[in-house]
Amino acid sequence: MDLESLYVRYGPMVLRRCRALLKDEELALETMQDTFVQLLKAGDSLALHAPSSFLYRTATHLCLNHIRTRKRHPETPGEELLLALACHQDLEERAVVRQLLGAVFGGVHTSTATMAVLHYVDGLTLEEVARTLSMSVSGVRKRLASLKTRVKLEEFHDEP
Amino acid sequence: MMNHRPVPDLLLEQYLLGELPKEKAEALAGLLAGDEALEARLEALRHDDEAILVSYPPRVIVHKIQERTENARGNFPGGQRMARMAFVSLSLVLISVVGAWYFSRSSDGTQEPRFTPGNPGTVVGTTRIKGSDSLMVFLKTSGSAVRLHDRQAVSAGDVIELQYRSPLKHGVVLSVDGRGAVTLHFPRSPKQSTSLAQRPAPRAYELDDAPRFERFIFITSHGPLPVEALLKRARKAGDLMSGDPLFGDLPGVEGEVSVLLMKKQEPTND
């Protein structure tokens, strides 16, 4: 499939993903283009075998990079960064997401961050996350458990 | 499994793309059948697909992606960048010299250029095709819609849906099958307006048993199109499987895109 066909088929999905995470049309558009750059770089690998999963997780990854940069150098004063991601309705779960993603942006491996967003924000099951990331369910479970442990540790150290 | 939680966006996106595993697609189709809100989300995605591709036309975005890809590849260390620039400059000089030699040789009558303005060998219609016109054909299966691409196989009885868009104001959608039968999809009749602002909601069509192929064609224009003339041209067209433009030389026609679907050969009982 050529680039134009790939864009026509997957571009809207990728842009919607970037819009949802970034809440910034211009940045979302740029990130969408960068997502396709990554697809081209990946060439004939597994990326082209399952483009929607590859593009979705790559877009998520790139959006997290932008969000992390914003946290270090806030562009919009008072912007609640994590709330932009935590689009889930349930307040209790959103609190969990804030804790998890707070740790993610502190330096947890990016693919684990993507995993956390897919599972805790987007509501995918472990099996669905595993399929999207081309990983085993046990691998995903282990990584998320590790992430939770780190969050608890960091919370403990943050206590006065 | 999906009954007790909101369907995640990714699953809905993959369902629309036809990339959800069969089991999950069937489960989601079942949910869609009894959930108007979920069906509305799916329909909103379809409409948003169209809106995004109109707002950000493929030709423009593809160019930007290619530029970004080149820029990403061009991040060489200083010495390599200089060498690359020198190579590009040298290539441009060589192309100019060779080009000048080629056309000067042609102009003295020793050999005709392969393409010149007005040369009958040039396909006029292709120069008018707008990259941002788009015609999409979807195969509908048990609540799902899978995008069909050029030369994909279909069968008699398959139900398809057409979606089309253009930055131009007028358009005509028609199809020609392997028997040469021409069907007008938009407008509904030759006497109706070709204004795309008046196009109806997407409709589903069931493919009949015509052999070999079905070619769907979207013709666009700034002004009203002569539907009868287009139908007449389609009926008289010769090789419709080549994909060559059919209408590029008709007055007012600005763009033409088509999707050719190949008909599967049904087994015979002979």
Boltz contact constraints between the chains, C-beta under 6 A:
constraints:
  - contact:
      token1: [A, 3]
      token2: [B, 62]
      max_distance: 6.0
  - contact:
      token1: [A, 4]
      token2: [B, 58]
      max_distance: 6.0
  - contact:
      token1: [A, 4]
      token2: [B, 62]
      max_distance: 6.0
  - contact:
      token1: [A, 7]
      token2: [B, 58]
      max_distance: 6.0
  - contact:
      token1: [A, 7]
      token2: [B, 61]
      max_distance: 6.0
  - contact:
      token1: [A, 7]
      token2: [B, 62]
      max_distance: 6.0
  - contact:
      token1: [A, 8]
      token2: [B, 58]
      max_distance: 6.0
  - contact:
      token1: [A, 9]
      token2: [B, 147]
      max_distance: 6.0
  - contact:
      token1: [A, 12]
      token2: [B, 49]
      max_distance: 6.0
  - contact:
      token1: [A, 12]
      token2: [B, 52]
      max_distance: 6.0
  - contact:
      token1: [A, 13]
      token2: [B, 13]
      max_distance: 6.0
  - contact:
      token1: [A, 15]
      token2: [B, 52]
      max_distance: 6.0
  - contact:
      token1: [A, 33]
      token2: [B, 64]
      max_distance: 6.0
  - contact:
      token1: [A, 33]
      token2: [B, 65]
      max_distance: 6.0
  - contact:
      token1: [A, 33]
      token2: [B, 68]
      max_distance: 6.0
  - contact:
      token1: [A, 36]
      token2: [B, 65]
      max_distance: 6.0
  - contact:
      token1: [A, 37]
      token2: [B, 68]
      max_distance: 6.0
  - contact:
      token1: [A, 37]
      token2: [B, 69]
      max_distance: 6.0
  - contact:
      token1: [A, 37]
      token2: [B, 72]
      max_distance: 6.0
  - contact:
      token1: [A, 40]
      token2: [B, 69]
      max_distance: 6.0
  - contact:
      token1: [A, 52]
      token2: [B, 14]
      max_distance: 6.0
  - contact:
      token1: [A, 52]
      token2: [B, 17]
      max_distance: 6.0
  - contact:
      token1: [A, 52]
      token2: [B, 19]
      max_distance: 6.0
  - contact:
      token1: [A, 56]
      token2: [B, 10]
      max_distance: 6.0
  - contact:
      token1: [A, 122]
      token2: [B, 8]
      max_distance: 6.0
  - contact:
      token1: [A, 123]
      token2: [B, 8]
      max_distance: 6.0
  - contact:
      token1: [A, 124]
      token2: [B, 8]
      max_distance: 6.0
